[in-house]
């Protein structure tokens, strides 16, 4: 296992997640245009509940499985059997609690129906998919994770398109979402059990330290879902619709840094488990921050500069209120591309307790900001709350890690400088260009600036290019 495997897995995951995320996002946008802001807001609340409830089917055992499985002489088959059993028990308990909560909290009958049809099947489907994704992440076979993601995404998006063409009602579309997730989950668990059948016994090591992984992971899941849930309580469902619609666009771009992070995770754990590899851990962490911030900052710039065009292109007339929300949320991509690797560095170095405490504090902090700003400014206020919380996490993670500020400086200095130059040039008139020419021009300028200023990145690309050329020459003589 090494950096070469990391980059191969990044390629697999980028190919599947980005294109499939784009495909499903376009399907969701089509659903938004078909349903309108209010009914799409109900879908958004359902998606938020799915995101939160899914975590209770895991409670951090996926991360502890990766931690234990990357240790020398680990019995992966026994670890996996205990992991699957644990997740199935958690899923069943979560489903029962969720049904009671929906009945008690939501009074709107249509909204309740949507939540029943969406959330419960998706709960089991996502848990099963999570088992497959974690297993293939552990064995560094991301092509299978890519396959699972692709199949599930295509099924969901295709059935959405069919539902729109057939003018199906909201309740049926919600059922389509849940059943599609369940089909993807069944496929996932079948692929896992084919390679590693269940064994008797239970390796309790996956439960060691799981409390802090649970707290930290719960906060990670809660934070992006708080906006729709709290906004529904302090504002209107229509405002939820605008916020969810605006968030849908950066969510596609957020997939890129998230994919990069998942590919680095096992190797970071391997270096973090050994005291003699701490410099390797720091070096790999800087590469992770550099790649993730490169994608995140570049994506954030083009969304910020052309927010009105993106909203009109994807949602059409009547959704103008989402443009300013998107402009605020564009900064979220850039910030999360930095905070995610900072958090991973803490976890893989054995500082999970610090990460969990800081994330728990951020949930409490964000609750107050979402309520205050969401009540005052609706969807824009919710976007501002998300940005304020991400800034808090960036500073907190950096202070909690002995090498936190070295990670930020080493990984972001060139990307931040290049993006600043692009924004300066854009302010001088480049934004007057049509987006179809302005966006590619600004992205090309950003890439060229980064490559011209970052000698280590140029060297990395040149090395990979030479290795590929050498392999081609070798294969031509055989």
N, C-alpha and C positions, 0 to 999 in steps of 0.2 A: 504494500500500500504506500503510495507516495504522491508527489505533486502531479505526476503524469496522469495517475488515475483520477485525481481531482478534476483536472481540466477535461478529460474525456467525459466524466460524469456531468460536468457543467454543460457540455455540448448537447448530450442526450436530453438533459432536463430543459435546457433553453428551447430546443427544437419542439419538444412536446408541450411544455407548460405555456410558453409564450403564444404559440400559434393556437393551441386549444383554448387558452384563456381569452385570446382575441375572438375566436369563433363563438365561445359561450357568451362573451360580453356583447357581441353584436346581436346574439339571440335575445339577451336580456334587454338590450336597447329597443329591439323590435317589440318586445312585450310591453315595455314602457310606453311606446308610441301607441300601441294597440289599446292598453288599459286606461291611460291617463294618470295624472299625478296621484290622485287619492288611492285608487286600487293598486297602483304600483307601490305606493307607500306600505300597503298591507303586505305585499310580497317582501319588501325590504325589512319589515319587522320580523317576518318569518325567517329570512336569511340570518338576521342578527341572532335570533333565538337558537337557530341551528348551530351557529358558530360557538355560542356560549355552552349550550348543552353538550355539544360534541366533546368539549374538554373534560366534562365529568365522566365520560366513558374512558378517559385515559389517565387523568390525574398525575401526569408526569412519568408514568411507567415506561413510556416510549423512550424517553431520554435516559432513564436508568438502565434500560435494556441495551442501548447503544454503548453506555459507559461500561457495563459489565462485559458485553460481547467483544469489545475492542481490547480487553485485557488478554495477556498471554495464557494459553491453555484453557480458554473459556469453552464450556460445553454449550454451544449455541442451540442445539436441538432441545436440551432441557430448559434453557432459559426461555426459548420461544414458546414452549408448551405452557409454562407458567404465565407468560405474558398474555397469551391468547385467552386462557381461562380467566385471568384477572379482568381483562377488558370486557369479556362477555357478561360477567357478573355486574360490573359497573354500568354497562349499557342497559341492562334490564332494570336496575334500580333507578337509573336516571330517567328512563322512559315513564315509569310509574309516577315519579315526582313531577315530571313535566306535564303529564296529563292533568294532574290535580291543580297545578299552578295555572295552566291555561284557563281552566274552568273557573278558577277563583278570581283571576286578575282582569280578564278581558270581558267586557260586557257587550261589545258589538258582536252580534251573531255571525255576520259574514266574516269578520276578522277571525273569530274563533274557528269557524269551519276551515278557513285558509290555513290556520296554524296546525290544526289536527292533520289535515291532508299532506301538508308539507313536512312538518317537523318530525313526526314519529317515524315514518319510513326512512327519512334522511338520517335520523339518529343511528339506526342499525346499519344503513349503507355506509355512512362515513366511518363508523367504527371499524367495519370490516376492511374498508379501503385503507384506513390508517395502519392496520396490522400489516397489510401487504407493503405499503410504502416504507414502513419502519424496517421490515425484514430485508428488503432489497437495498435499503440504505446501508444497513449493517454490513451486508456482504459485498457492497460496492458494485452492485449490478443495477445502475440507475436506468438502464435501457428498459428494464421491466417496470420500474416506477413510471417511466415515460409512457410505456404501453398502457398501463392501467389508467393513467390520467387521460390519455388520448381517447380511449374507448369510452370511459365514463362521460367525458366532456362532449364527445360527438353524440352519444345517446341523448343526453340532456338537451343539447342545443337543437338537434334534429326534431325531437318531439315537441319542443317549443314552437319551432317553425310550422310544424304540421298543425298544432293547436291554433295558431294564428290564422293560417289559411282556412281552417275549418270553422273559424270564429267560435271557438269553444269558450265557455264562461270561465270566470276567475277560479272557481272551485276546482274545475277540471285541470286547469293549468297548474294549480298548486299540487294536485295529485300526480301530475306528470313529473314534476320536479322531484317529489319524494320517491316515486317508483324507479325513476332513472338512477338515482343515487343507490338504491337498494340493489339494482341489477349490477352496477359497477362493483359494489361491495362483495357480492356473491362470486363474481369473477376473480376478484382479488384474493379472497380466502382460498379459492380452489387452486390458484397458482402457488400459493404458499404451502398448502398441505400436500401438494404433489411433490414438492422438493424437500419438505421436512414434516413428516407425519407427527401427530400428537403423541407424546410419550407420557407414561405414568410419572408421578412425582411433581415436585414444585421447588424450583430453586429460589429461595427466599432473598437472594442477594439483590434482586431487582427492586425489593422494597426498602433497601437501606438508603436513607437520605431522601426518600421519595417525598417527604413532607415539603421540603424546600423547593423541589422540582414542581410539586403540585401548586404551591402558592405562586411561584414565579410564572408557571405556565398558564394558570388561571388568569393572572393579570394580563398576560400577553393576549389571551383570547378575549377578555372582557373589553380592553381598551378600544379596539376598532368597532365594537358592537354597541358601545354606550351611546353613540350619537343618535341612531335611529330610535333606540328604546327610550331614552330620556326625552328626546325631542317630541315623541308621541305623547308624553305626559305633560310637558310644559308648553307645547305649541300645537300644531295641527297635523293631521295625517298628510295633508297636501305638502306641508313643509318637509315632512319626512321623505315624501316622494322626490322633491327637488334635491334634497341632501343625498339620498341614495343614488339618484341619477348622476349627480356630479361626482360622487365617490366611485362610481362604476368605472370611470375613465382612468383615474390614477391607479385603481386596483389592478388593471391590466399591466401597467408599467411596474407596479410594485412586485409583480411576479418575478421580474428579472433579478433584482437583488436577493429576493427570497430564495430563488433557485440556486444562485451562487452560494448562499450561506449553507444550504442543506448539503451541497457537495463537499464543502470544506469541513463539515462538522465531525465526521469520524476521525479524520487525520488530526484535527486539532485535539480531540480527546486522547489520541494515541500519544502525541507529544506532551500534552498536559499531564498525563499519568506518570511521566518519567522526569525526575529532577534534572537530569543531564541534558534534556531536550528543550529547556525553557527558551533558549535563544532561537531555536527552530520554531517554537510556538509563536514567538513574537514576530519573526520574519514572515511566517505564513499568515499571521493575523494582519500584518500590514498589507500583504498582497490581497487578502480578502477585502479589507476596507477600500483599497485602491480600486479594485474591480467593481465592487458594489456601488461606491460613490460615483464612479465614472458613469455607470448606467443611470443611477438615481438622479444625479444632478443634471445630466443632459436631458433626461425625460422631463424633469421639473421645469426646466427653462422653456421648452417648446410649449408645454401646457399653460404656463403662466402668460406667455406672450400672445398666444392665440386661443385663449379660453372661449371667447364668444364664438369663434369659428367652429371649434370642436363641438360645442353644445348644439349649434344650429345644424351642423352636418349630421350628427348622430341622432338627435332627438327632434329636430324640426322646429317650426314655429310653436309658440306657446310655452316653451321651456326656458325662456330668456333668464328667468330668476335663478337658474342653476349655474349661469356663467360666472357670476361673482363668487359663488361657493367653490367652483372648480379652481378659480384663480387662487383662492386661499389654500385649498387642498394640494395644489401643485407643489407647495413647499414641503408637504408631508413626505413626498417621495424622496426628496433629497435628504431629509433628516433621518428617515427610517433606514436609508441605505448606509447610514453611519452608526445609528444606535443598535441595529441588529448585530453587526460583527462585534461591537463593544460588549454587548450582552453575552454573545457566544464565547468571547475571550474569558469573561468571568466564570462562566459555567465550566468550560473545559480546563480551567486552571484550578478548579476546586473551590471557587468562591461563589457557589450557587446560593449559599445563605445570604450573602450580600445582595445578589441579584434579586432574590425573592423578596427581601425586605424593601428594597427600593421600588420594585414593581408594585408591591402592596400599597406603599405610600402613594404611588402615582395614581392608583385606582381611586383612592379616597380624594386625592387632590383633583383628579379629572371629573369626579362626580360633581363637585362644587362648581367647577368651571363650566361644565356642560349645562347644569341647571341655570346658572346665572346668565351666561352668554346666550344660551339657547332660548331662554325666556325673553331676553332683550332684543336679540337680532335674528332669531329663527335659525335657518340653515347656515347662514354666514357665521353666526355666533358659535354654532356647533363646530364648524370648520376651524374657527379661531381657537376653540378649546382644545381641539386635537393637536394643533401646532404648539400651543403653550405647553401641553403635557409632554410632547416629544422633545422640546427644548430642555425641559426639566430632566428627562431621562438621559439625554446626551451628557449634560453636566454631571449628573449623579453617577452614571456608569464610569465616566472618565476619572472622577475623584476616587471611586471605590477600587479601581484597578491600579496597582503600582506602575504599570506601563500604559495606562489609559491614554494619557496625553501624547505619548510617543506614537501610539497607534493612530490617533487622529492626525497628528502632524505628518507622519510618514505616509499615511494613506490618502489624505485629502488636499494637501497644500497645492498640488498642481491642478487638480480638478476644480477646486474653488477659484483659483486664479484664472483659469481658462474660462470658466462660466462667467466670471465678472467681466472679462474682456468682451465676451459675446453679448452680454446684456448692455454693455456700454455702446457697442457698435449698433445693437438693435435700437437703442434709444436715439441714435443719430439718423435713423430713417429706414432700417431694414424691415421693421414691422409694417411698413407701408406696402411692402411686396405682398402679392397674393400668397396665402398660406401654402399652397401647393408648390411654390417655388421658394418661399421664405423659410419654411421648416427644413427642407433638405439642405439649403444653403447654410443655415445656422448650425445644424448638426454637423455638417462637414467641416465647418470652421472650428467648431468645438473639438472635434476629433483631431484635426491637424494641429491645433494649439497644444492639446494634451501630449500628442506624440512628439512634438518638437521640444517640449519642455521636460518630459519625463524620460531620462536616459535608461533607467532600469526597465521600464515598460517596453521601450524600443528593443532593448537587448533580449527581453523575454520573447517577444514576437519573432525576432530574427533567429533565435535559437530554435524555436518551434518550427520555423520555416525551413531552416537547414536540416533539421531532423527529418522532416517530411520529404525533402528533396533527396536526402541520402537513402531513405527507404525506397523511394521510387527508382533510384538508380540501381539499388541492390536487386530489386524485384525484376528489373528489365534484363539483368544478366543471368537470371535463374530460369 
